[in-house]
Amino acid sequence: MATKSVTKLIDALSARTHFGEMMEEAEKEKTRFLVSRRGKPKVVILGVEDYLKNVVKQPEILTTIQLSARKAGLDKMSDEEIEGEIASYRRSKTKK
């Protein structure tokens, strides 16, 4: 079951003071923060997963693949390593 995002209103001074806590809450609890200055909304802070799923317009399957790769540490592969993996996979398919 998907967790519904909650938006919290926060002033700029509090956001600056509690930025680390906000980052953790945005990531782990999918909380969004609407930061205001002098009573006027200025910016929104949200986690990367929330951003990829709800803001960036791309197919859901691509978002799922990207997040899975990041969790598995595969987003740190060099171009050479990626090419090697592709070549290895192709070789295994032609041998069958």
GUVEXMAR-125579 format. One record per residue: x, y, z of N, C-alpha, C, O in turn. Coordinates in steps of 0.05 Angstrom, whole numbers, plus 32768, in hexadecimal, padded with zeros to 4 digits. Atoms other than C-alpha are relative to their C-alpha. Example, Ala and Ser with C-alpha at 12.3 -4.5 7.8 and 13.67 -1.06 7.14 Angstrom:
{nX 8012 nY 7FE8 nZ 8000 caX 80F6 caY 7FA6 caZ 809C cX 8012 cY 8018 cZ 8000 oX 8027 oY 8018 oZ 800D}
{nX 7FF0 nY 7FE8 nZ 7FFF caX 8111 caY 7FEB caZ 808F cX 7FF1 cY 8016 cZ 800E oX 7FFB oY 802C oZ 8012}
REM end
This chain:
{nX 8011 nY 7FE8 nZ 8000 caX 8000 caY 8000 caZ 8000 cX 8012 cY 8019 cZ 8000 oX 8024 oY 801B oZ 8010}
{nX 7FEF nY 7FE8 nZ 8003 caX 801D caY 8044 caZ 7FEC cX 7FFB cY 8012 cZ 8017 oX 7FE5 oY 8016 oZ 8021}
{nX 8002 nY 7FEC nZ 7FEB caX 802C caY 8077 caZ 8021 cX 7FF8 cY 801A cZ 7FF4 oX 8004 oY 8023 oZ 7FE1}
{nX 8008 nY 7FE6 nZ 800A caX 8008 caY 80B8 caZ 8017 cX 8012 cY 8016 cZ 800B oX 8018 oY 8016 oZ 8023}
{nX 7FEF nY 7FEA nZ 7FF7 caX 8033 caY 80F6 caZ 8019 cX 7FF1 cY 8014 cZ 8010 oX 7FDA oY 801A oZ 800B}
{nX 800B nY 7FEB nZ 7FEF caX 8026 caY 8129 caZ 804E cX 8011 cY 8019 cZ 7FFB oX 8029 oY 8018 oZ 7FF9}
{nX 7FF2 nY 7FE7 nZ 8004 caX 8038 caY 8172 caZ 8043 cX 7FFF cY 8010 cZ 801A oX 7FE9 oY 8015 oZ 8025}
{nX 7FFE nY 7FF0 nZ 7FE8 caX 8050 caY 819B caZ 807E cX 8009 cY 801C cZ 7FF8 oX 801A oY 801F oZ 7FE7}
{nX 7FF8 nY 7FE4 nZ 8004 caX 8054 caY 81E7 caZ 807E cX 8016 cY 8007 cZ 8014 oX 8013 oY 8001 oZ 802C}
{nX 7FEB nY 7FF9 nZ 7FEE caX 8094 caY 8203 caZ 809B cX 800D cY 801B cZ 7FF7 oX 800E oY 8020 oZ 7FDF}
{nX 7FF4 nY 7FE6 nZ 8008 caX 80B5 caY 8248 caZ 809D cX 801D cY 7FFB cZ 7FFA oX 8029 oY 7FE7 oZ 8002}
{nX 7FE4 nY 8003 nZ 8009 caX 80FA caY 8253 caZ 807F cX 8014 cY 7FFD cZ 8016 oX 8027 oY 7FEE oZ 8014}
{nX 7FED nY 8002 nZ 7FEA caX 811E caY 825D caZ 80C1 cX 7FFF cY 7FE4 cZ 800C oX 8014 oY 7FD8 oZ 8011}
{nX 8002 nY 801B nZ 7FF6 caX 8103 caY 821B caZ 80DC cX 800B cY 7FEB cZ 7FED oX 8018 oY 7FD8 oZ 7FF5}
{nX 7FF6 nY 8012 nZ 8014 caX 8114 caY 81F9 caZ 809B cX 801F cY 7FFF cZ 8001 oX 802B oY 7FEA oZ 7FFF}
{nX 7FE3 nY 7FFE nZ 7FFE caX 815C caY 8211 caZ 80A0 cX 800A cY 7FF3 cZ 8019 oX 801E oY 7FE5 oZ 8018}
{nX 7FF8 nY 800B nZ 7FE6 caX 8161 caY 81FC caZ 80E9 cX 7FFD cY 7FE2 cZ 8000 oX 800E oY 7FD4 oZ 800C}
{nX 8007 nY 801C nZ 7FFE caX 8143 caY 81B7 caZ 80DE cX 8003 cY 7FF2 cZ 7FE5 oX 7FF6 oY 7FDE oZ 7FE0}
{nX 7FFE nY 800B nZ 801B caX 815A caY 81A8 caZ 8097 cX 8007 cY 7FE2 cZ 7FFF oX 7FFB oY 7FD3 oZ 7FEF}
{nX 7FF8 nY 801C nZ 7FFF caX 817B caY 8165 caZ 80A7 cX 7FE8 cY 7FEE cZ 8007 oX 7FE4 oY 7FD9 oZ 7FFB}
{nX 8018 nY 800F nZ 7FF7 caX 813C caY 814D caZ 80CB cX 7FEB cY 7FFF cZ 7FE9 oX 7FDE oY 7FEB oZ 7FE5}
{nX 8013 nY 7FFF nZ 8016 caX 8111 caY 8164 caZ 8091 cX 8008 cY 7FED cZ 7FE9 oX 7FF7 oY 7FDF oZ 7FDE}
{nX 7FF7 nY 8012 nZ 8015 caX 813C caY 813E caZ 805F cX 7FFA cY 7FE3 cZ 8007 oX 7FF0 oY 7FD4 oZ 7FF6}
{nX 8005 nY 801B nZ 7FF8 caX 8137 caY 80FE caZ 8087 cX 7FE2 cY 7FF9 cZ 7FFF oX 7FDA oY 7FE4 oZ 7FF6}
{nX 801D nY 8004 nZ 8000 caX 80EB caY 8105 caZ 8090 cX 7FF5 cY 7FFF cZ 7FE3 oX 7FE3 oY 7FEF oZ 7FDD}
{nX 8009 nY 8000 nZ 801C caX 80E2 caY 8115 caZ 8046 cX 8007 cY 7FE5 cZ 7FF3 oX 7FF7 oY 7FDB oZ 7FE3}
{nX 7FF8 nY 8019 nZ 800C caX 8108 caY 80D6 caZ 8033 cX 7FF1 cY 7FE8 cZ 800C oX 7FE6 oY 7FD8 oZ 7FFD}
{nX 800B nY 8017 nZ 7FF2 caX 80EE caY 80A5 caZ 8067 cX 7FE2 cY 7FFF cZ 8002 oX 7FD5 oY 7FEA oZ 8000}
{nX 801D nY 7FFE nZ 7FFB caX 80A7 caY 80BD caZ 8073 cX 7FF1 cY 800C cZ 7FE9 oX 7FD9 oY 8010 oZ 7FEB}
{nX 800C nY 7FF5 nZ 8018 caX 8099 caY 80DB caZ 802E cX 7FF2 cY 801B cZ 8006 oX 7FDE oY 8022 oZ 7FF9}
{nX 800B nY 7FE7 nZ 7FF9 caX 808A caY 811E caZ 804F cX 800A cY 8016 cZ 7FED oX 8021 oY 8016 oZ 7FE5}
{nX 7FF9 nY 7FE9 nZ 8010 caX 8089 caY 815D caZ 8024 cX 7FFF cY 8018 cZ 8011 oX 7FEE oY 801A oZ 8023}
{nX 7FFF nY 7FE8 nZ 7FF1 caX 809B caY 81A0 caZ 8040 cX 7FFC cY 8018 cZ 7FEE oX 800A oY 801B oZ 7FDA}
{nX 8004 nY 7FE7 nZ 800F caX 8080 caY 81E2 caZ 8026 cX 800C cY 8016 cZ 8012 oX 8002 oY 801D oZ 8027}
{nX 7FF1 nY 7FEC nZ 7FF1 caX 80B1 caY 8217 caZ 803D cX 7FF7 cY 801C cZ 7FF8 oX 7FF6 oY 8023 oZ 7FE0}
{nX 8009 nY 7FE5 nZ 8006 caX 8099 caY 825E caZ 8044 cX 8013 cY 8015 cZ 800C oX 8022 oY 8010 oZ 801F}
{nX 7FF1 nY 7FE9 nZ 7FF6 caX 80BB caY 82A1 caZ 804E cX 7FED cY 8017 cZ 8001 oX 7FE0 oY 801F oZ 7FEE}
{nX 8012 nY 7FEA nZ 7FFB caX 8094 caY 82DA caZ 806C cX 7FE3 cY 7FF8 cZ 7FF9 oX 7FD4 oY 8009 oZ 7FEE}
{nX 801C nY 8009 nZ 8004 caX 8054 caY 82B0 caZ 8066 cX 7FFA cY 7FF8 cZ 7FE3 oX 7FE3 oY 7FF0 oZ 7FDE}
{nX 8005 nY 8007 nZ 801C caX 805C caY 82A3 caZ 801B cX 800F cY 7FE7 cZ 7FF9 oX 8027 oY 7FE5 oZ 7FFE}
{nX 7FF2 nY 8019 nZ 8008 caX 806B caY 825D caZ 8000 cX 8016 cY 8006 cZ 7FEC oX 8012 oY 8015 oZ 7FD9}
{nX 7FEA nY 7FFB nZ 8012 caX 80AF caY 825C caZ 7FDE cX 800B cY 7FE7 cZ 7FF3 oX 8010 oY 7FE7 oZ 7FDB}
{nX 7FF5 nY 8019 nZ 800B caX 80C8 caY 8214 caZ 7FD5 cX 7FF3 cY 7FE8 cZ 800D oX 7FE7 oY 7FEA oZ 8022}
{nX 800A nY 8019 nZ 7FF6 caX 80B4 caY 81CC caZ 7FDE cX 8018 cY 7FED cZ 8003 oX 8029 oY 7FEC oZ 7FF1}
{nX 7FEB nY 8014 nZ 7FFC caX 80E3 caY 8197 caZ 7FFB cX 7FF3 cY 7FE5 cZ 8002 oX 7FE0 oY 7FE1 oZ 8011}
{nX 800B nY 801C nZ 8000 caX 80D5 caY 814E caZ 7FEC cX 8016 cY 7FED cZ 7FFA oX 802B oY 7FF5 oZ 7FEF}
{nX 7FEC nY 8014 nZ 8005 caX 80FB caY 810D caZ 7FE8 cX 8003 cY 7FF9 cZ 7FE3 oX 7FF1 oY 7FFF oZ 7FD3}
{nX 7FFA nY 8007 nZ 801C caX 811B caY 80F3 caZ 7FA8 cX 7FEB cY 7FED cZ 7FF5 oX 7FE2 oY 7FF0 oZ 7FDF}
{nX 8013 nY 8014 nZ 8009 caX 80ED caY 80B7 caZ 7FA4 cX 7FE5 cY 800D cZ 7FF9 oX 7FD9 oY 8008 oZ 7FE5}
{nX 8019 nY 7FF1 nZ 8004 caX 80B0 caY 80E5 caZ 7FAB cX 8002 cY 8011 cZ 7FE7 oX 7FEF oY 8012 oZ 7FD7}
{nX 7FFB nY 7FEF nZ 8017 caX 80CD caY 8114 caZ 7F77 cX 7FFF cY 7FEF cZ 7FE6 oX 7FF1 oY 7FF7 oZ 7FD3}
{nX 8000 nY 8011 nZ 8018 caX 80DA caY 80DC caZ 7F45 cX 7FE5 cY 7FF5 cZ 7FF9 oX 7FDE oY 7FF3 oZ 7FE1}
{nX 801A nY 800C nZ 8005 caX 8096 caY 80BD caZ 7F4D cX 7FEA cY 8014 cZ 7FF9 oX 7FD8 oY 800E oZ 7FEA}
{nX 8016 nY 7FEE nZ 8003 caX 806C caY 80FC caZ 7F4E cX 8005 cY 801A cZ 7FF1 oX 7FF2 oY 8027 oZ 7FE8}
{nX 7FFA nY 7FE7 nZ 800E caX 8090 caY 8136 caZ 7F2D cX 800C cY 7FFA cZ 7FE4 oX 8002 oY 8006 oZ 7FD0}
{nX 7FF4 nY 8006 nZ 801A caX 80BC caY 8119 caZ 7EF6 cX 7FED cY 7FEF cZ 7FF0 oX 7FE3 oY 7FDA oZ 7FF9}
{nX 8013 nY 800E nZ 8011 caX 8091 caY 8102 caZ 7EBC cX 800F cY 7FEA cZ 7FF1 oX 801A oY 7FF0 oZ 7FDB}
{nX 7FF4 nY 8017 nZ 800E caX 80AC caY 80BD caZ 7EAA cX 7FF0 cY 7FE8 cZ 8007 oX 7FE1 oY 7FE8 oZ 801B}
{nX 800F nY 8018 nZ 7FFA caX 808F caY 8078 caZ 7EA8 cX 8006 cY 7FF5 cZ 801B oX 801D oY 7FF6 oZ 8025}
{nX 7FFD nY 800A nZ 7FE5 caX 8084 caY 8059 caZ 7EEC cX 8015 cY 7FE9 cZ 8001 oX 8024 oY 7FE7 oZ 8015}
{nX 7FED nY 8016 nZ 8000 caX 80AD caY 801C caZ 7ED9 cX 801D cY 800A cZ 8000 oX 802E oY 7FFE oZ 800D}
{nX 7FE5 nY 7FF4 nZ 8000 caX 80EA caY 8048 caZ 7ECB cX 8007 cY 800A cZ 801B oX 801E oY 8007 oZ 8024}
{nX 7FFC nY 7FF6 nZ 7FE4 caX 80E3 caY 8069 caZ 7F0F cX 8007 cY 7FE9 cZ 8012 oX 8019 oY 7FEA oZ 8022}
{nX 7FFB nY 8018 nZ 7FF0 caX 80DF caY 8024 caZ 7F2F cX 801B cY 7FF5 cZ 7FFC oX 8029 oY 7FED oZ 800F}
{nX 7FE6 nY 800B nZ 8007 caX 811D caY 800C caZ 7F0B cX 8016 cY 8012 cZ 800B oX 8029 oY 8008 oZ 8017}
{nX 7FEC nY 7FED nZ 7FF6 caX 8144 caY 804B caZ 7F1E cX 8003 cY 7FFD cZ 801E oX 801A oY 7FFD oZ 8028}
{nX 7FFF nY 8002 nZ 7FE3 caX 8132 caY 8045 caZ 7F67 cX 800C cY 7FE6 cZ 8009 oX 801B oY 7FE5 oZ 801D}
{nX 7FF5 nY 801A nZ 7FF9 caX 8142 caY 7FFB caZ 7F69 cX 801E cY 8000 cZ 7FFB oX 802D oY 7FF5 oZ 800B}
{nX 7FE3 nY 7FFE nZ 8006 caX 8186 caY 8008 caZ 7F48 cX 800E cY 8010 cZ 8015 oX 8024 oY 8008 oZ 801E}
{nX 7FF4 nY 7FEF nZ 7FEB caX 8195 caY 803E caZ 7F7B cX 8003 cY 7FF0 cZ 801A oX 8018 oY 7FF1 oZ 8027}
{nX 7FFF nY 8010 nZ 7FE8 caX 8184 caY 8010 caZ 7FB5 cX 8014 cY 7FEA cZ 7FFF oX 8021 oY 7FE3 oZ 8013}
{nX 7FED nY 8015 nZ 8003 caX 81AF caY 7FD9 caZ 7F99 cX 801D cY 800A cZ 7FFB oX 802F oY 7FFA oZ 7FF9}
{nX 7FE6 nY 7FF4 nZ 8004 caX 81E9 caY 8009 caZ 7F8E cX 800A cY 7FFF cZ 7FE3 oX 8021 oY 8004 oZ 7FDE}
{nX 7FF9 nY 8002 nZ 801C caX 81E7 caY 8000 caZ 7F43 cX 8002 cY 801B cZ 7FF2 oX 800A oY 801C oZ 7FDB}
{nX 7FFF nY 7FE5 nZ 800C caX 81E2 caY 804B caZ 7F36 cX 801D cY 800B cZ 8001 oX 8021 oY 8021 oZ 7FF7}
{nX 7FE4 nY 7FF7 nZ 7FFE caX 822D caY 8050 caZ 7F44 cX 8012 cY 7FF2 cZ 7FEB oX 802B oY 7FF5 oZ 7FED}
{nX 7FF1 nY 800F nZ 8014 caX 8243 caY 8025 caZ 7F09 cX 800B cY 8014 cZ 7FEB oX 7FFE oY 8027 oZ 7FE3}
{nX 7FF4 nY 7FF0 nZ 8015 caX 8273 caY 8044 caZ 7ED6 cX 7FF4 cY 7FF7 cZ 7FE5 oX 7FE8 oY 7FE2 oZ 7FE3}
{nX 8009 nY 8007 nZ 801B caX 8263 caY 8044 caZ 7E8B cX 800C cY 7FE6 cZ 7FF7 oX 7FFF oY 7FD6 oZ 7FEA}
{nX 7FF2 nY 8018 nZ 8008 caX 8297 caY 800E caZ 7E81 cX 7FF3 cY 7FE7 cZ 800D oX 7FF0 oY 7FD2 oZ 8001}
{nX 800C nY 8016 nZ 7FF2 caX 8277 caY 7FE2 caZ 7EB6 cX 7FE4 cY 7FF9 cZ 7FF4 oX 7FDD oY 7FE2 oZ 7FF2}
{nX 801A nY 8004 nZ 800C caX 8232 caY 7FEB caZ 7E97 cX 8003 cY 7FF2 cZ 7FE5 oX 7FF5 oY 7FDF oZ 7FDF}
{nX 7FFB nY 800D nZ 801B caX 824D caY 7FDA caZ 7E51 cX 8009 cY 7FE3 cZ 8004 oX 8000 oY 7FD1 oZ 7FF5}
{nX 7FF8 nY 801B nZ 7FFA caX 826E caY 7F9C caZ 7E6F cX 7FE9 cY 7FEE cZ 8008 oX 7FE8 oY 7FD7 oZ 7FFF}
{nX 8018 nY 800F nZ 7FF8 caX 822D caY 7F85 caZ 7E8F cX 7FEE cY 7FFA cZ 7FE8 oX 7FE4 oY 7FE4 oZ 7FE5}
{nX 8010 nY 8005 nZ 8019 caX 8208 caY 7F8E caZ 7E4D cX 800D cY 7FEB cZ 7FEE oX 7FFF oY 7FDA oZ 7FE4}
{nX 7FF2 nY 8013 nZ 8011 caX 823D caY 7F68 caZ 7E26 cX 7FFE cY 7FE4 cZ 800C oX 7FFA oY 7FD1 oZ 7FFE}
{nX 8002 nY 801A nZ 7FF2 caX 823C caY 7F30 caZ 7E5A cX 7FE5 cY 7FF4 cZ 7FFC oX 7FE2 oY 7FDC oZ 7FF7}
{nX 801B nY 800A nZ 8003 caX 81F1 caY 7F2A caZ 7E56 cX 7FFB cY 7FF7 cZ 7FE3 oX 7FEF oY 7FE2 oZ 7FDF}
{nX 8003 nY 8007 nZ 801C caX 81F2 caY 7F29 caZ 7E0A cX 800F cY 7FE6 cZ 7FFA oX 8004 oY 7FD5 oZ 7FEB}
{nX 7FF1 nY 8019 nZ 8004 caX 8228 caY 7EF3 caZ 7E0A cX 7FF1 cY 7FE8 cZ 800B oX 7FF0 oY 7FD2 oZ 7FFF}
{nX 800F nY 8016 nZ 7FF4 caX 81FE caY 7EC8 caZ 7E39 cX 7FE7 cY 7FF9 cZ 7FF0 oX 7FDF oY 7FE1 oZ 7FF0}
{nX 8018 nY 8005 nZ 8010 caX 81C1 caY 7ECF caZ 7E0C cX 8007 cY 7FF2 cZ 7FE6 oX 7FF7 oY 7FE1 oZ 7FDC}
{nX 7FF9 nY 800C nZ 801A caX 81E6 caY 7EBB caZ 7DCC cX 800A cY 7FE3 cZ 8004 oX 8009 oY 7FD4 oZ 7FF1}
{nX 7FF6 nY 801B nZ 7FFB caX 8203 caY 7E7C caZ 7DED cX 7FE9 cY 7FEC cZ 8003 oX 7FED oY 7FD4 oZ 8000}
{nX 8016 nY 8012 nZ 7FFB caX 81BE caY 7E5F caZ 7DFC cX 7FF2 cY 7FF6 cZ 7FE7 oX 7FDF oY 7FE7 oZ 7FE9}
REM end
